Amino acid sequence: MTFNWGLARKRNALTARARIIREIRRYFEEEGYLEVETPLRIPAPAPESHIDAIPSGEWFLHTSPELSMKRLLAAGYGPVFQICHCWREGERGRLHLPEFTMLEWYRTDAGYLRLMDECETLIRSVTAALGKGEKIIYQGIEIDLRGKWERITVAEAFSRYTRCSMTEALQNGIFDELMVEEIEPRLGISGPVFIHDYPASRGALARLKADDPTVAERFELYMGGMELANAFSELTDPSEQCSRFIQEQEQRRTLGKAIYSMPEKFLDELSGMPQASGIALGLDRLVMLLLDLPSIDEVVAFTPEEL
């Protein structure tokens, strides 16, 4: 018999992971959320240009429970949350797995700014339950959780950390490059940071700001230079959403990627969805952060290579 020492060494991490998940569920239950389960296998994912779904027969493993959860909102549910596995093709690295765990939640009575507050409260609650106090250490970086967490716009981040403005980066086709190489590694180093108001072209399912339609009501949370969450005020206009999906499909075609069918049932029901905001948080990454572990491999029982 072969004993799997590598798996055995993960016991402490997996035990702590289970406790973190319990505390997350406790938080949402106390806040009046309904925990839901939606299918993992769907006929059509949202056709976003930068996210590739993994085929499952003639259908796909979902990249996010987003479309199904929004259909629940349109049917009168809310607030709702879900902890589930998601799949994305070609994602592997220190922070990425092709199969990972997502925490996703939606409110029908709040905009994206309210979700920043809720995200902050959730993480403080889980951290306190683990006895971590008001500061945590991640890979030698002390992250101070006290006070109001910093909020900066994407435009401000470009002015602060790069050689050009956000507008210039978009015009020159280097927006994503500068975000990944120069901005993201500097975010959330001394304390958590919400970076918000992304260019409209980077918010395929997000509502645009009423007073500035060049930007979307979207934010991401960074801690220790690592992205933890992505959120936005939801777009509820089916015609506009369909138009954006078509644009994303054309971009996928230009990039030589597979073209997905339109999620017709989602679009048919979208007009019945109330104004809402939603957020997706990478649970594996949160566990990494709270346990001070450098790789996502250390917080899951099995990586693809171990199966």
C-alpha positions in Angstrom: 0.0 0.0 0.0 1.2 3.5 -0.9 0.6 6.2 1.7 -0.1 9.6 0.3 2.1 11.8 2.6 1.4 14.9 0.5 -2.3 14.6 1.1 -1.8 13.8 4.8 0.2 17.0 5.2 -2.8 19.0 4.1 -4.9 18.0 7.1 -4.5 21.2 9.1 -5.2 23.4 6.0 -8.3 21.4 5.1 -9.6 21.4 8.6 -9.2 25.2 8.8 -10.8 25.5 5.3 -13.9 23.6 6.6 -14.1 26.0 9.6 -13.9 29.0 7.3 -16.7 27.7 5.1 -18.8 27.1 8.3 -18.2 30.7 9.4 -19.2 32.0 5.9 -22.4 30.1 6.0 -23.1 31.3 9.5 -22.6 34.9 8.4 -25.0 34.7 5.5 -27.7 32.8 7.5 -27.6 35.5 10.2 -27.9 38.2 7.5 -31.1 36.5 6.2 -29.6 35.1 3.0 -31.0 31.9 1.4 -28.4 29.4 0.4 -29.2 28.0 -3.1 -27.8 25.3 -5.4 -27.9 25.7 -9.2 -26.8 23.2 -11.9 -23.1 22.8 -12.5 -23.7 21.8 -16.1 -25.4 24.3 -18.4 -26.3 24.7 -22.1 -24.6 28.0 -22.6 -22.2 30.1 -20.5 -22.1 33.9 -20.6 -20.0 34.6 -23.7 -17.3 36.6 -22.1 -14.1 37.1 -24.3 -11.6 36.4 -21.5 -13.3 33.3 -19.9 -13.3 29.9 -21.5 -15.7 27.2 -20.5 -14.9 23.5 -20.3 -17.2 21.4 -22.5 -19.3 18.6 -20.9 -20.9 16.7 -23.8 -22.9 19.2 -25.8 -23.2 21.5 -22.7 -20.6 23.2 -20.5 -19.4 23.1 -16.9 -20.4 26.5 -15.6 -17.7 29.1 -15.2 -19.8 30.8 -12.5 -23.4 30.3 -11.1 -24.1 33.9 -12.2 -26.8 33.3 -14.9 -28.8 30.8 -12.9 -28.6 32.9 -9.7 -29.9 36.0 -11.6 -32.8 33.9 -12.9 -33.7 33.2 -9.3 -33.7 36.9 -8.6 -36.0 37.4 -11.5 -38.3 34.8 -10.0 -38.6 36.7 -6.8 -35.7 35.3 -4.7 -33.2 37.3 -2.8 -30.9 37.8 -1.1 -29.2 34.6 -2.1 -25.8 33.0 -1.8 -24.0 29.9 -3.1 -20.8 28.1 -2.5 -20.0 25.9 -5.5 -17.3 24.5 -7.8 -16.7 26.3 -11.0 -14.5 25.4 -14.1 -12.5 27.5 -16.5 -10.4 26.2 -19.3 -6.6 26.8 -19.4 -6.4 28.3 -15.9 -3.5 26.9 -13.9 -0.9 28.5 -11.7 -0.1 29.6 -8.2 -3.5 31.3 -7.9 -5.4 29.3 -10.4 -7.0 25.9 -10.9 -9.2 24.8 -13.7 -11.7 23.6 -11.0 -12.1 25.9 -8.1 -14.5 27.0 -5.4 -16.6 30.2 -5.7 -18.6 32.0 -3.1 -21.2 34.1 -4.9 -24.0 36.3 -3.5 -26.7 38.7 -4.7 -28.7 41.5 -3.1 -31.8 43.1 -4.6 -31.7 46.1 -2.3 -28.2 47.4 -2.9 -25.8 48.9 -5.4 -22.2 47.9 -5.8 -21.0 50.3 -3.1 -23.1 48.5 -0.5 -21.5 45.3 -1.5 -18.1 46.7 -0.7 -19.4 47.3 2.9 -20.8 43.8 3.1 -17.6 42.2 1.7 -15.6 44.0 4.3 -18.0 42.9 7.1 -17.9 39.3 5.9 -14.1 39.0 5.9 -13.8 40.8 9.2 -16.3 38.3 10.7 -14.5 35.3 9.4 -11.1 36.6 10.4 -12.4 37.3 14.0 -13.9 33.8 14.2 -10.5 32.4 13.4 -8.9 34.4 16.2 -6.7 36.4 13.7 -7.3 39.8 15.3 -7.2 43.1 13.3 -4.1 42.3 11.4 -3.1 39.3 9.3 0.2 38.3 7.8 0.3 37.0 4.3 3.7 35.9 2.9 5.6 38.4 5.0 3.1 41.3 4.3 1.2 42.7 7.3 -2.4 43.6 6.2 -4.2 45.9 8.5 -8.0 45.2 8.6 -8.8 48.2 10.8 -10.6 51.3 9.7 -12.4 51.9 6.4 -10.8 49.9 3.6 -9.3 52.0 0.9 -11.4 52.6 -2.3 -9.8 53.9 -5.5 -11.0 54.2 -9.0 -9.3 52.4 -11.9 -8.5 55.8 -13.3 -6.8 56.8 -10.0 -4.8 53.6 -10.0 -3.5 54.2 -13.5 -2.4 57.7 -12.4 -0.8 56.4 -9.3 1.0 53.3 -10.5 1.6 53.6 -14.3 3.2 55.8 -16.9 -0.1 56.7 -18.7 -3.8 57.4 -18.0 -6.5 54.8 -18.1 -7.8 56.4 -21.3 -4.4 56.2 -23.0 -4.0 52.6 -21.9 -7.3 51.7 -23.5 -6.5 53.5 -26.7 -3.0 51.9 -27.0 -4.3 48.4 -26.2 -2.2 48.0 -23.1 -4.9 48.3 -20.4 -4.9 44.6 -19.4 -1.1 44.4 -19.5 -0.6 47.4 -17.2 -3.3 46.1 -14.8 -1.6 42.8 -14.5 2.0 43.9 -14.4 2.0 47.3 -12.7 -1.2 47.9 -10.8 -2.5 44.6 -9.3 0.8 43.5 -7.5 0.7 46.9 -5.6 -2.9 46.7 -4.4 -3.8 45.7 -0.9 -0.3 45.6 0.4 -0.7 47.5 3.7 -4.5 47.1 3.9 -7.4 45.8 1.7 -8.2 47.9 -1.4 -11.4 48.1 -3.5 -10.6 49.2 -7.0 -13.7 50.4 -8.7 -15.4 52.1 -11.8 -13.8 50.0 -14.5 -14.0 51.1 -18.2 -17.4 50.2 -19.7 -15.6 47.7 -22.0 -14.5 45.7 -19.0 -17.9 45.2 -17.5 -19.9 43.0 -19.9 -22.7 42.2 -17.4 -22.4 45.4 -15.3 -24.6 48.5 -15.2 -23.0 51.7 -16.4 -22.8 54.7 -14.1 -25.7 57.1 -14.7 -23.5 60.2 -14.4 -20.6 58.7 -16.4 -21.5 55.9 -18.9 -17.9 55.5 -19.9 -17.4 53.4 -16.7 -19.2 50.4 -15.2 -20.3 50.1 -11.6 -17.8 47.3 -11.0 -15.2 46.7 -8.3 -12.6 44.2 -7.3 -11.1 43.5 -3.9 -7.4 43.1 -3.4 -5.5 41.9 -0.4 -1.7 41.3 -0.4 -1.5 42.0 -4.1 -4.1 39.2 -4.8 -7.5 39.6 -6.3 -10.2 38.1 -4.0 -13.5 39.3 -5.4 -15.2 40.8 -8.4 -18.5 42.5 -8.2 -20.9 44.9 -9.9 -24.3 46.5 -10.1 -26.2 44.2 -12.4 -27.3 45.1 -15.9 -31.1 44.4 -16.2 -31.8 45.6 -19.7 -32.1 42.5 -21.9 -31.6 44.4 -25.2 -28.4 46.0 -23.9 -27.2 42.7 -22.4 -27.8 40.9 -25.7 -25.9 43.6 -27.6 -22.9 43.3 -25.2 -22.9 39.5 -25.5 -22.8 39.9 -29.3 -19.8 42.2 -28.9 -18.1 39.6 -26.7 -18.8 36.9 -29.2 -17.2 39.0 -31.9 -14.1 39.5 -29.8 -14.0 35.7 -29.2 -14.2 35.1 -32.9 -11.3 37.6 -33.5 -9.2 35.8 -30.9 -10.0 32.4 -32.6 -11.9 31.1 -29.6 -15.1 29.0 -29.5 -18.3 30.8 -30.0 -21.0 30.0 -27.4 -24.7 30.0 -28.0 -26.7 32.8 -26.5 -28.1 32.1 -23.0 -31.6 32.7 -24.3 -33.6 31.7 -21.2 -31.5 34.1 -19.1 -32.1 36.9 -21.6 -35.8 36.2 -21.7 -36.1 36.5 -18.0 -33.7 39.4 -17.4 -36.4 42.0 -17.8 -38.1 40.6 -14.7 -35.0 40.9 -12.6 -35.1 43.8 -10.0 -32.2 46.2 -9.6 -29.5 44.2 -7.8 -25.8 43.8 -7.2 -23.7 40.6 -7.1 -20.3 39.5 -6.1 -18.1 36.5 -6.7 -15.3 35.7 -4.2 -12.6 33.1 -4.7 -12.9 30.9 -1.7 -9.7 29.1 -2.3 -7.8 32.3 -2.4 -9.5 33.6 0.8 -8.3 30.4 2.6 -4.8 30.9 1.2 -4.8 34.4 2.6 -6.1 33.5 6.1 -3.8 30.5 6.4 -0.7 32.4 5.0 -0.1 29.8 2.3 1.6 30.7 -1.0 -0.1 28.4 -3.4 -3.7 27.4 -4.1 -2.5 23.8 -4.3 -2.1 23.8 -0.5 -5.7 24.6 0.3 -7.5 21.9 -1.9 -7.5 18.2 -1.3 -6.4 17.3 -4.8 -5.0 19.3 -7.7 -5.5 18.0 -11.3 -2.0 16.6 -11.4 -2.7 14.5 -8.3 -5.8 12.7 -9.7 
